[in-house]
Amino acid sequence: MVDVDVLERNLQRMTSSAQARGLALRPHVKTHKCLEIARRQVDLGAAGLTVATISEAEVFAAAGFEDLFIAYPVWASGRRARRLRALADEVFLRVGVDSVDGAETLGKALAGGRVSVLVEVDSGHHRSGVQPEAAGTVAAAAEQAGLTVDGAFTFPGHAYGPGRPAQAARDEALGLQSAAGALSGAGFPDSVRSGGSTPTAELSDASTLTEIRPGVYSFNDAQQVELGSCSWSDVALTAAATVVSRSGHRVVLDGGSKLLGADQPVWATGAGRLPDYPDARIVALAEHHATVVLSSDSSVPALGQVVRIAPNHVCAAVNLADEIVVIARGEPVDHWVIAARGTNT
């Protein structure tokens, strides 16, 4: 369920922050996968949407969103190539590339289609992305393959850990500065420098970046609270779960990994959190059970009581549900379909 007042406050706060710093906001919709929320983001001034997969792009394109960035080094072969060509005929489409081979394959697949690319660079997360100084080489291959190069992007995912966001934001800026220099040296005009995650969004260097792509900020989650990116009052999405067993200060809820997702980084204090019981910890998570331990001086919810759980990683939790129950002032007021649920390819 989503508290719509908290959601709208989160959306407005990020929009205002980006606008105040002269940054374009291109929110990542893999968090909410919901057309109603994406419309709110665009209506507030988002420059476009970021998606993770071709199938996410297809859902949002079919709903009328016209400016999409697939922030992923898609390997454009077979059916994926045909789907990308179809998308390029419908919307303004950007795609991530992080290798010469990937750029050449994408160019062949699109055969003159209206697609531009951003070169992905590794700014410290060490997932996908070339070293920033190699951005010019990948860009040259993309241009040779008939693609338009619009700039570079990175994901400072190494911000996900206590005390890490500030350094990750600095790494992001340095990586994009280096990439911009490499692109300029290879003859490409200085254009898009895209970064930003929810933990680093407020710390992004506006003198370097032109665009940020946070996603989780719309809902927030237990990880963001523990990272200091938000407070409990900023968590818009929670799962409702019932106490089905109780023994002393230990209770079991009827919501497990098939409701909340299974993500639990080593630094997290539990497998999710209970916003209304901040000292409680989910100490074990099974498919349909969450075992919660509360402190000895805490009140313990009664059998049959419904409590709210904030997932550790809200993006994974949303992808497990069919719809969102919209709450306003404590009462259900609407249901929103999670239109892009399961769009994982």
N, C-alpha and C positions, 0 to 999 in steps of 0.2 A: 504494500500500500504506500501511496505517496501523498504527503501533505503538500497540497498545491500552493499554499502560501509560502512555505519554506522553499519549494522549488522555484517559484517566481522570484523570490528574493535572491536566491543563488544566481539565477540567470541574469538578473539585472546588475548584481554586484560585479560579476565578471565582465559583462558588457561595458559597464561604466569604467572599470579599471583599464580595460584594453583601449577604450576610446580616449581616456585621459592621457595615455602614454603614446598615442598615435599608432597603435598596433591593430592590424586587422585580426579579427577573431573568427576562426574557422573551427567550430567545435566538433569534437569527435563523437559521432552518434553511436559508436559501438557500445557506449555505456547504456543509453536508454532504448535504442532501437525502436523508437516510438515517433510516429508522424506528428502527433499533437505537440510534442515537446520540440521537435525540430522546427515546426512552424513558429513556435514562440521564439526560438533562437534567431531565426531569419527575420522575423518581424521586429526584433529588437536591434537588428543591424548586422548580424553575422554576414561575413563576406561570402560564405558558402559553407559546405559541410565537408567534414573528413569522414571517410569510411575505411573499414579494414579489409574488405573483401569485394570481389566483383558482385557477389550476390547481394551484399548490403547496398551497393551502388544501384543495382537493378531495382530494388524495392523503393528506394528514395527517388530514383529517376521516374519510375512509374507513377509516383505520387505528385510529380510536378516540380521537384527540386532540380534546378538547372545548372548548378555549379558544384561539382563533386571532385574531391581529391582522394584517390585510393593510396593511402600512405603505407605502401607495402611494395616490395620488389616483385611484382607479379611475373611469373614465368609464363609468357603468352604463347602457349602452344595448344594445338587441338581445339577442343570446344571453348576453352578460355579465350582463345584468339577471336573466335566468332562472336562471343558475347561482348568482348571489348569493342569490336567494330560496331556492333549494334548500339552499344552505349554511346559511342562517339558520335553517332548520328543523331542522338537525342539531346545530349547535354554538353556543356563545356566540361571536358574531362581532363584531369591531370592524373598521372600515374608515377609512382616511385620507381627509380632504377638505381642499382648499386653495383653494376658490373658492365664491362664492355659486351660480354656475351648476352646479358639480359637486355641491353639496349638494342643490340642487333636483332635479337629474336622479337622484341616488341615492335621494332620498325617493320620487319617482314610481316608480322601478323596484321598490322594495321594498314599497310599498303596505302599510305597517303591519307589515312583517316585523320580527323581533326582532334588530335591528342597532343598534349604537351607533357613534359616530364619535369620532375624535380629530382636531382641527384641526392640520394641518401648518404649522409656521412655519419660516421661513428664518433660521437663526442664523449664517449666514456662508458656507455652501457654495454658495449661489446656484444651486440646482437647482430642485426644486419647493418649495412652501411660500410662504405669504403673509408679509408683514412682521408681526412679533409684535403690534404695536398694532392690526392688523386682525383678530385672532383672534375678537374678539367679534362682528364683523359676519358672518363666516362661520358662527360658532356659531348666531347668531340665525336665519340662513337655514336651517341644518340643522334646528333645532328647529321652525321654521315648516313644514318639509317632512315633519315627523313622525318625525324621528330623535332619538335620545337622545345628548346631547353629554357625553362623559366627561372631556374635558380637551384637552390639546395634546401634540404630539410634534414632535421635530426630529431631524435627522441631521447631526452635526458632521463632515461628510465632508471639510471643508477641513483636517482633522487629518492627511490623507495627504500628508505632506511632511516632510523633516527639520526638526526644531525647531518644528513646528507644533502638536503635540497639546495642550500646556498652554494655549496661547491659544485653541485651538478649544474646549477644555473650559470656559474662562471665557466664551466667546461663547455656548456652549450654555446655560449657567446664566442669563446675562443675557437671552437670547432667551426662555427658558421663564418667567423671572420676569415679563418684560413681557407675555407671552401670558397668564399667570395673572391679571395685573392687568386686562388687557383683558376676559378672560372674566368676572371678578368684577364689573367695571363694567357688563357687559351682563346681569348677573343670574344668571350661572352659578356654581354652587358650586365651590370650589377642590377639584380631584380629581386626576386623573392628569396627571403631568408626565413625559413619557417621552423619553429621549434615549440617548446612549451608543453608541459604536462601539468596536471593539477597541482602537484607539490611545488613546481617551479614557476607557475604562471605569474604569480605576483612578484617574483624575483627576476623575471626575464629582462635582459638588457635591451631596452628600447632603442639604444643607439646602434645596436647591431641587428636585432631581429626586425622583421617587418610584419610578422604574423605569428600567432600562437594557436595551438590546437588542443587545449585541454578537453577532457571528456567527463571525468568523474565529478567535477564541480557541480554539475546539475543536481545530483543526488547526494554526493559525499557518502562516506562509509566509515567503518571502524578503523581501517588503515589510515584514512586521512586525519581522523581525530588523533590517533596515536602519533602521527607524523607532525602534528601541530598545524596542519593546513586549514583546519576548521574546528568548530566546537560541536558539542552534541546538538545544540539548537540549530545547527546548519545541516543536519542529516535529514534529508527529505524522505528517503525510502527506507522502510523497515518491513520485516516480515512479521505477521501475527502468528504467535504460537501459543499453545495451551499447555499448562502444567498437567502432566499425566501421571507423574510419580513424584513422591517427596519423602525425604528421610533427613531429619535434622536440617542442616543448612545446605543440603544437596537436593536439587530438583532436576527432573527430566522433562524436557519439552518435546512436543510432537513436530519438531522441525529439524531435519538433519541436512546432510550434504546435498540431497536432491532438491532441497529448497534454497539453501544458502550458498551452495558451491563449496568446494573443498579447499580453496586457497588458504594457506596459513604460513606466511613467511616466518622465518626463524625468530625474528625480533618481535612478532606480534604477541600480545599477552593472552590470547585465546583464539578460539575458532569462530570469532564473532563476539559482539558485545551487546549488552542490554542497556540501552540509553537511560531507562528509568531506574536502573540499579547499577550505577557506575562502578561499584566495587565488585560486582559479580564477574565471573570468568567462565566461559564455556571451555571446560577442561577435556571434553571428549566429544567427537562428532561422528555419528554413524549415519547410515543412509536416511533414517527416519527418526533419529533421536539426537538431542543435544543435552549433554549432561552439564549442569551449571552448579558451581560452588559459590556461595555467598559468604561474606565475612560473618564472624560470630556475633557482631553487634548490628547486623543488618536485618531488616524485616524480610521475611521469606514469603514469596507469593503462594497463595493457597492452591490446593488441588482444584482444577477446573478454571483457574484464573488465566486470562489471556494477557500475554506480555509481548513487548516489541523486541525484535532482534535486528541489530544492524549487522549486515554481512561484512566480512573482512573486505571482500572485493566485489563491489556492487555490479560490475560489468558481467561477471560470471553468474551471479545470482539472477539477474534480469533475463539472461539467455535460457534459464530453466523454467520460466513462467510464460503463461499464455497471455495474461493481461495484467494491467495495473488497476487497483482500486484507488480511485482518487478521493482524498479526504480533505474536507474544508471545515475548520473549527470543530474537529473531532467527529464529523459525520460523513458517511459516504455520499458523494455527489455525482460520481460518474465512473465509467470504466473505459480505459484506453487499451486497445489491442497492442501488443508488442509485435508490430508488423514485421520486423526483421529478425524475429526469433529463429535461430537455427541456420542463419545465412552465413555459414562458416567457410565457404569456398569461393 
